[in-house]
Amino acid sequence: MAEYKLLLPSMGEGVMEATIITWLFNEGDSVKEDDSVVEIATDKVDSDVPTPVSGKIVKILKQKDEVAKVGEAIAILEIEGEGGNTSSEEVKTETPTSAPDAETLKTIEGALNPTATSHVEYSGDLYLSPLVKSIAQQENISETELKTIKGSGLEGRITKEDILAHVANRGNQPQTTQAVSAPAVSAPKSVATTAVATPISVAAGDEIIPMDRMRKIIAENMVKAKHIAPHVTSFIETDVTNVVKWRNKHKDIFEKREGEKLTFMPIFVKAIVKAIQDYPMINVSINGENIIKKKNINIGMATALPDGNLIVPVIKNADQLSLSGLAKAINDLAYRARNKKLRPEDTQGATYTISNVGSFGNLMGTPIIPQPQVAILAIGAIVKKPAVLETKDGDVIAIRQLMFMSHSYDHRVVDGSLGGMFLKHVHDYLQNWDMNTEV
């Protein structure tokens, strides 16, 4: 029998540690490959950790509420095979045809050297183990080049053998165009995240409720966001009568055909995407004195959870999705968010965010911009109101479906003209919604 160390896997860019919530198996229990063995919590999302091998849990190294670093052993399993220590990073998906040569060993040694300089950063879209990421950085392999490597690991992930084979054959492959990586986003200068606390008196009968882990994270992030970005908010009222009529016409047909509900959210997201394409300087981040213009349009979707907390899953490459595709992606993310099924990468990489305050019956709101984005749109409740319409025979008063939108933007890079014109374009797309639009 061999001893196998289960390591805390890499969970995407910026996630360096996780807190153990609960073990799903006990010491002495047998587990099968891909079984979820432990629930963990990060500052992004709660998720499960599967085991890449079958075996018996002989020792749990990290107990409930303890913090583990990425790449750190959290449990020891007993697996079939000869004696010796094996870890998550060393499980092979295929047998190498030959022993690594001196150059390959040098590559591994350089990657494991803690003093080695990392030259390349990778987005959260790539799931890389710490060892694979270190080797890729040591060899200056760009994200574009990494995406050309066919992974042989679980769900197509790149293994140590895959990256080493790529390095060994690199000189024999056609030259690929190296993507110029943006400089690492520098941390903002230290700012006070809490004001001087005012003493609070607790009266008889008052209830003291400690913040849970997620609420603490939300509180910290919101205070930091307000300190970092000078917020400006613009408002507009939009006639969405055509949108309401169009949805009423198609929602039953869509649900029968696709097995999915057709909400207003994919329509709002489609309008936002079109406006971003018109004004791409809304789709940026700030890195010191540099502005990083984002290529991808990834829309964050603020989602309220049953416990009262908030999470923002991300619709990746929203500009490449049809209305039907957006509806399915939004329903899937909302369902998994409310049932604690999101993966860490599901909450990473947003370039712009939408918040539907209208779902709570609110007319409008002034949302806080999530860092490192520079803008966020709040959608208010749709309300029937009398409105003045211009006709060829003169002005008339009619009952229309009206909705307020509020656009908060970072005044460091988004001035009132850009922030206002962007909002007006979202308004125009919704108010002039084509009743012949297909879904």
Protein Blocks (a to p, Z undefined) as FASTA:
>chain_A
ZZdddddddebehiabdcdfbdcbdehiacdehiafbdcddfkbgcddddfbdcddfbdf
bdghiacdehiafbdcddeddeddddfklpcfbdcfbdcdfklmmmmmmmmpmkbccfbd
cdfkbccdfklmmmmmmnopafklmmmpccfbehhiacfklmmmmmmmmmmpccdddddd
dddddddddddfbdcdddddddehiacddddfklmmmmmmmmmmmmmpccddddddddfk
lmmmmmmmmmmmmmmmnopacdfklmmmmmmmmmmmmmmmlmccdehjaccddfbdcddd
ddddfkopacddddehkllpcfklmmmmmmmmmmmmmnopacfklmgoiabdcddfklno
pabdcdddddfbfbdcddddddddddddddfkbpcddddddddddddddfklmcfklmmm
mmmmmmmmmmmocfkbcZZ
